[in-house]
Amino acid sequence: MSTKRTYKQAAIMLQDGFITTAIAAEAMGVNVSTVYRWVKTGQIVGTRVGRSWYVRVEDLVEKHASSPTIQQRLRELLHPEEPAEE
């Protein structure tokens, strides 16, 4: 797969509500290996594009529905232009 095609697919993934495992780990406050483990065990859906893995933000929201802090971080990732709730 060419690099140009990989970048294009990665951009599409981000537009479709997917984020990289590194961004997911940072938002969730966990190590990247934890996110990979969630994908491997089927707790969340992961998709590989080139050498990078992407996960659906909605899966992370569902997985951590009981944590308002994580919910807010994930909402900010999905909709960075919206003002924060007070």
N, C-alpha and C positions, 0 to 999 in steps of 0.2 A: 504494500500500500504506500502510495507516495505521501510525502510530508504535507504537501498542499491539500490533498484530499483529507488527511487526518485532521488538520487544523479546521477545515470546513465542517467536518463531522463533529468536532469538539464544540464549535460555536453553536451548531444546531442543538447539541445535547444541553448546553447551558440555557438556551432559549426555551427548551422544553421542560425546564424544571429539574434538571439534573445538575449536580455539582461534583467536583472532584472529591476523592476520598480524603485528601489533605484538608480541603476546605470544610468538609463534613466533620472531620475529627476536631478541627479548631473550634467550630461552632458548638460542638457537643461537649467539648472539654475532655476528650479522650485521646488516646494514642491512635495513630493511623492503623496500626495492627489490629486494634479493636474493631474498627470499621470493616477491615478486610475479613475478620472473623464473622461479623454479622452477615456479610455477603456470603461467605462460604457455608454458613449454617442455615442460610435461607431466611434469616430474620428480616433482611431488607434486600431489595433487588439491586444488583450491580451489573453494569454493562461496560465492556472493555472497548475502547476506541484507540487503536494504535497501541501505545505502551501505557496508556492511562486508564484508570478505572473511574467510572462515574456512578453515583447513586442518586435515587430520586429523593428530593427534599420531602415530598409528601410521605414517603415511607418513614423518614426520620421523625416527622411531626407525629405520625401515628404511634411510632415506637415509644416516644417520650411525651405522650399526651398529658401526663400528670405533672410535668415540670414546666411551670410558667416561664422560667428564665430561658430554658432551652427553646421553648415555643417562640419566644420573642426573638431570640437570635436567628432562628430559622426563618421567621417571617421577614426579618430584615434582609436575609439573603435572597429571598424570593422577590421582595418588593422594596428595594433600597430607597426609592423616591418617596414613599409614603411617610408622613410624619409619625413619630413615636407616640404611643398612647400615654396619656397622663393619668 
